[in-house]
Amino acid sequence: MKLKTCYTLALVLCIFLHGCSTTYKETNLSFYYCKSETNYGFNAASVTFETRKERIDPLDYEQILNIYLNGPKTDFLCSPFPAETKLISITLGQDVCSVTLSADLSQLTGIELTVACACLTKTVSSITGYAKVQISAQGATLDNHSSITMDAKELLLSDPLP
C-alpha cells in the first residue's frame, strides 16, 4: 500500500510541477553592438546587430538584458559598455521603458555614451516593443543628466550616401 501511495504522490507532484513551470522556448534576439573596426564609406555603420537564439522566457527582460550585457559572441563586434556594467532594473511604463544600469555606465561621456545608449535603446526596443527608452545609471549622472531618453524610431545608425 505504501508503494502505491508513493507512486501516486510522485505522479501528482510531477503534474503539479510541470504545470507551474515557465515554458522556455528558443527565441531569436537582436542585440546591438559596435563594430570592432569602423569602415567609412557607402552605407557604413559603426553599430550593427547580431542575432542570437536563446532558450529563455521571451518576456524575462531582465534575463535577456543580462545576456546582452555579457557582450557579443562574434569577433567583429564589441560591447560599447564598460566591462563591469550590470543591469539594476528594467521597468515598463505607459510610453517609456526605463532601464537603470550600474554606475559604471557613467564612465562613458560624449559620443561613447551616445553610442552605448543608442545600442541599448535599439536592443531594448527590439525585445520589448517600446520605442522610447529612458536610461539612467544608479547613483550617478550621465554627462550631467539624471537620465537619457532615446527613441529607437528616430535613431539613424548608418549614414547612407544619396
N, C-alpha and C positions, 0 to 999 in steps of 0.2 A: 504494500500500500504506500509506503514511503517513497519508493522509486517512482510510482505513478504520479504522486504529488509533486515530486521534484521535476519530472518531465513537464508537467502541466505548468508549474511555476516558471520554468525556463522558457517555455513557449510563449507564455503571456508576457514575460519580461522582454523577449526578443521582439515581439509585435509592438509593444509599447515603446521601446527604444527606437525601433525603426520609424515609427510614426512621429516621433518627436525630433528626429534628426533633421539637420539642414541638408537640403539637396544641393550638392555641388555639381556643377556641370562645366564642361570645357567652354571657356568664354574667350572670344577674341578681344584684346585690349590694344588701344593705340596709345603709346607712351611717347611724348615729345621730348627730344633732347637736342643738344648742339652737335653739329658735325665736328669731328676731331680736327679736320683740316678744312678751312674755308676756301672755296673757289669763288672767283669773281668772274662773272660773265653772264651770258644769256640764261635766264631763269635760275640763276644761282640763289641758293638759300643757305643760311648758316644754321637753320633749325629744320629738323625733319622728324619723322616718327618711325618707330619700329612697332611692328605688330607682334604681339605675343599671345600664345594660347596658354591660359592658366586654368587649372581646375579649382574654381572658387565659387563662392556665392556672389553673383554679379551685383548684388545690392550691398555688399560689405565694402563700402567705400574706404573705410579705414584700412582694411587689409590690402586693398588694391593700391592705395597711395603708399603704404609701407613698402610694397613690392616695387613700385615706381621709384621711390627714393633710394632704393638699393643700387640704382643705376642701370644703364643699358647692358644688354647681352652682346651686342655687336661691337666689333672693334672700331668701326668708323664713326661711332657716336661717343659722346662723353656727357656726363651729368653737369648741368650748369650750377648745381648746388654744392656748398662746402660738404665734405665727406661726412661730417658729424650731424648734418641736418636731419631732424626727426619730425614726424607728424605729431602734433599735440592734439588737434581736433579738426573735425570737418562737420559743419552744420548746414543743413539745407533750409533756407529761408523762403519767403514768398517769391522773390525775384532773383535773389543772390545766394550763391553758395559761398560760405565763409570757411576759409582754411587758415588754421594757425599752425605755423611751424616753429621749431625751436629757435632760440635767439641766435643760433649760428647763421641763419639767413641774413641777419643784419650786418654780417661781414662784407656782403656784396653792396656795391654802390654803382651809380651811373648806369652805363649800358649793360654791365654784367647783371645787375639787379633786374633791369627791364627784360632782358632775355630770359632770365630764370623765371620771372613772373609770367612771361608770355608762354613759356613751355608748360608751366604748371597750369595756367588757365586753359590752354588747349587740351591738356590731359584730363583735367577735371571736367571740362565741358563734354569731352567725348565719353566719359564714364557715367556722368550724372544727367546730362542733357541740359544743364544750366549754362547759359551763355555768359552771364556775369559772374565773376569770381572775385571775392574780396580776400586779399592775402595779408596776413599780419605775422609778426614774429613775437613769440611770448616774451613779455617784459622788455622789449626793445623797439626802436623805431626803424623804419626803412627809409633811408635818405631823408630823415627828419619828418617823416609822416607816420601816423599811427597805423595806417594800412594803405594798400594799393589795390584799386579795383580796376579790373580789365574786362573787356567784353570780347569773347572769342570770335564773334561775328565781325568785329572791327579790326582784328589783327591781320596785318599783312606780313607774312613771314618769308616771302620771296619778292624780288624786285624784277618782274619781267620787263624786258625792253619792248617798246612799242613796235 
